[in-house]
């Protein structure tokens, strides 16, 4: 249920912010949106660490109930009404096909080490996933109002590059999230409260850099390429950490990753959200959210699979993060190449017109 709530909130808040900010204020709006995520992450880590240290873990979930009620009330009172699209519709068949296909691929990645990559079970699962995704593509091309019309990726190079960049960034970040707390607690021996404080450098860049990056929105290629490259290089640096690594050195690598995230994510989010016509901002925002979630799931799956080949985290963290870093840097080159072929439109304009049957959420 928490994941469902997050999936509803993230694209909606982004779409509303872009609508209210207008063409000239979009870059600042995305910087503020990223800042809010960074501050929320920092408070969540600090609060979670303190609760884990001094209270029951159940207290953390209990505290969210009144907080969520308070925030929901504040949103209902303060958020302006925006026009509702008359074209929004559900697509149960498309949702089922795409979700089942992605789950099959993730299952294959996670269980590959246990059953063997060449085992009939794993090969069959990958084949099933590919078949389901292909089935979704064929279905979506014929459906009147599909969940996602695949042709939007053909007509908009910026959408392709932006969604790949978002997936790449979250792939690297969630690979780190998967091992970071385990490393600090299990290898370095920190308690929950100290671990919450030790994670703060990972949030600093996300909170401070977006405002600076907003000034360079006219040059997305170097900003996005540089930011994603910093994520990859930071992961390579973090892969050298072991029990004897001084925390200040490890914190420097967290800060590098954080700065890369703060540079690239606002520009990627803005690129994706404005890559379709204005009346399809909700669709573009949803595609960006889907790319982030898919990248996060793949990051955890790939990291867990790499760790499964080693006896413990201390021995497996380095190879796992190096594998992820290499994939991030390769994907970064593809993203930069995609932006190199895409024309950056003037503020407030969109890049491409989409097919007439493209869904409008």
Residue, then its C-alpha position, 0 to 999 in steps of 0.5 A: x500500500x505504501x508503494x501504491x501511495x508513492x506511485x500516485x503521489x510522485x507523478x501527480x505532484x510533478x504534473x501539478x507543479x509544472x502546470x502551476x509554474x508555467x514555462x518560465x518557472x519549470x526549472x525552478x519548480x523541478x529544483x524545488x521538487x528535488x530539494x523536497x525529496x532530498x530533505x524528506x530522505x534526510x529526515x527519514x534517515x535521521x528519524x528512522x535511525x533514532x527510532x530504531x535506536x531508542x524505540x520499537x520499529x513499529x513506532x516509525x510506522x505509527x508516526x506516519x499515520x498522523x503525519x500523513x493525515x496532517x499532510x493530506x489535510x494541508x494539500x486539500x486546503x492549499x493545493x489549487x484545483x487543476x483541470x481534469x483531463x476528459x481522456x483519462x482511462x484505466x487499461x487493466x489488460x495493458x497493466x497486467x501484461x506489462x507488470x507480469x512481463x517486468x516481474x518475470x524479468x526481475x524474477x529471472x535476475x534475482x533467482x538466476x544464481x540459485x537455479x543457474x543462468x542456463x537452467x530451463x527455469x530461468x531461461x523460460x522465465x526470461x522468455x516469458x517476460x520477453x513474450x509478455x512485454x512484446x505482447x503488451x507492445x502489440x496490444x498497446x499499438x492497437x488499443x484505443x487508449x492504452x496504458x502507454x503508447x509505445x510510439x511516443x518513444x519513437x516520436x520523441x528522442x528526448x523522452x527516450x533519453x530522459x527515461x533511460x537517464x532516470x532509470x540509470x540514475x535510480x539503478x545506481x542509487x538503489x544499488x547503493x541503498x541496498x548495501x549502504x546501511x548494511x555496510x555501515x551497520x554490519x561491517x563498520x559496526x555503527x548503531x542505527x542512530x549513527x547510521x542515520x547520521x552517517x547517511x546524511x552526505x548522500x542527501x546533501x547534494x540532492x538538497x543543495x545542488x538542484x538550485x545551482x543546476x537549474x541555471x543550466x537548464x539550457x544545456x541539459x547534455x553536459x549537466x545530465x551526462x556529468x551528473x550520471x557520470x559522477x554517480x558511476x564514479x562515486x559507486x566505483x569509489x564506494x566499491x573500494x570501501x571495507x572495514x578499515x576504510x575511514x568514514x570521511x573517505x567513504x562519506x566523500x564518495x557518498x557526496x560525489x554520488x549525491x552531487x551527481x544526483x542533484x545535477x542530473x535528476x532535475x534536468x532529466x525530470x524536466x526533460x521527460x515531463x516536457x518532452x510531450x505536448x502540454x496536455x500530456x504532461x501527466x503521461x510524461x510525468x508518469x513515464x518518468x516515475x515508471x522509469x525511476x521505479x524500474x531502475x530502482x527495482x533492477x538496481x536492487x535485483x542486480x546488486x542482490x544477484x552479484x552479492x549472492x556469488x560471495x560469502x558475505x557483504x564484506x566480500x561482495x559489496x565491492x564487486x557488486x558496486x563495480x558491476x553496477x558502476x560499469x552499467x551506469x557509465x555505459x548507460x550514461x554514454x547512451x543517454x548523452x548520445x541520445x541528447x546529442x541527437x535531440x534538439x532542445x526546445x525553447x522554454x515552454x515548448x514541447x518537442x514532438x507531436x504524438x499519435x492521436x490515440x496516445x493516452x492522456x491521463 
